[in-house]
Amino acid sequence: LRSCSPGRASLTNASRHAYLVARFGDIYAQERLDAETLLRTYISDMEMVQRIIYIAAVESFHAAKMAYRHFKMRVRKTLSLGHSGPESLEDTVLDYIVRHEDLYDVQASVNEVIRSMNINPKISFPPEIDFIVISSLIRELCRVAFSMQTLIPPLDIAFGTDGELFHETKYRRSFDSDFTAPLVAYHVWPALIENDVVIVKGEAVTKR
């Protein structure tokens, strides 16, 4: 293992938090729309396109969080052999991960996301094409989600289900929504949460 920089995680937490929240917004504004445009060349149903992108986001966070847990376990096991302080082992582990996020095997997470999407019953794709066409979006989401796990506290996306009650604090309605409908028909983009509090609204479609 490479050497670590003591205190790096805590010293840079605020700046990394600000960057990652902004990056999440950038992905929504740019990469999401790029993926949407790309998918529309294969799929005419806009709802299906948006469902695919939302599920890609959810699966990316899931895969990245799993990868982070496994990565952290490996780092802790290795560093514990020679750890003597003054930082706690947990702080030393986090500092190491923050300094060496480039060791995260993002492609493995991308592959895992695509595998999960291929068996998700809510989405479908023409047989001549594959979800790999939006791998650049998935890769960026995985990178951001992994980095968000190094924050104190970590950031996550809110759990969402079709048919849930629409909450103004959690989502914005899509422009084509029925603005009087009380329930979420489907999700376009997940909300970002910190300690179960929404810090960036997601987007949802409401219909009667």
Phi, psi and omega in degrees: 000147176283161181291156181248163181253108184303134175082358185300317184299311182289323181293327184256006187302312184296317181290322178292321178301310181299317180297315185290324176296317178295320180295321177300319177294322178295320179297319177299317186281331186243292185299324178298315181292324176298317179294322179298314179299317180296315181294328181294341177286342181249333187232124182277337183280108183297324178299317179296319178301313182291324177296319179300314182293319179297314180295325175300319179294314180298313181293327178295317178295319180298313181295318181293321179293321176296316179297321180296316180300316180293319179298316181296321178298318180294317180295316180299317181298318181288313183289334182295336182295327183237014184285134178222003180101187006284341177289156172292160179300319181299318179295320180296319178298313181295319178301317180297314182297317180299321182286334186235043178297341179295345178280351177294125180277081185294328181296324177297321178292319178302315179298320180294319178298313181296321176299316180295320180293326181295337181250009179280121185289347183277345183231153179215160184220146176305140186299337183277359183227171185222157179297349179299342180296338177252027182296332179293321175296313181299318181298315180294321178296318179297317180299313181295316181298319178298312181297326180296337179286344180273356180279158177238106355283162179292157176258153181213176174256151181286145176288135180224142178227146174302137178088359178289159178292132180287131178241125179299331181284344186253324185224156163261148175279140173294155185299333182266015180283159165275109188287357176257352182286134184273347186245151177279122176283313174198166185257145177258321183206140182283154173279149178260132184234153175226119185053043178067011177251131181291126177248340173221123181292147172269193179227138181219158176253129176247135180217156174263000000 
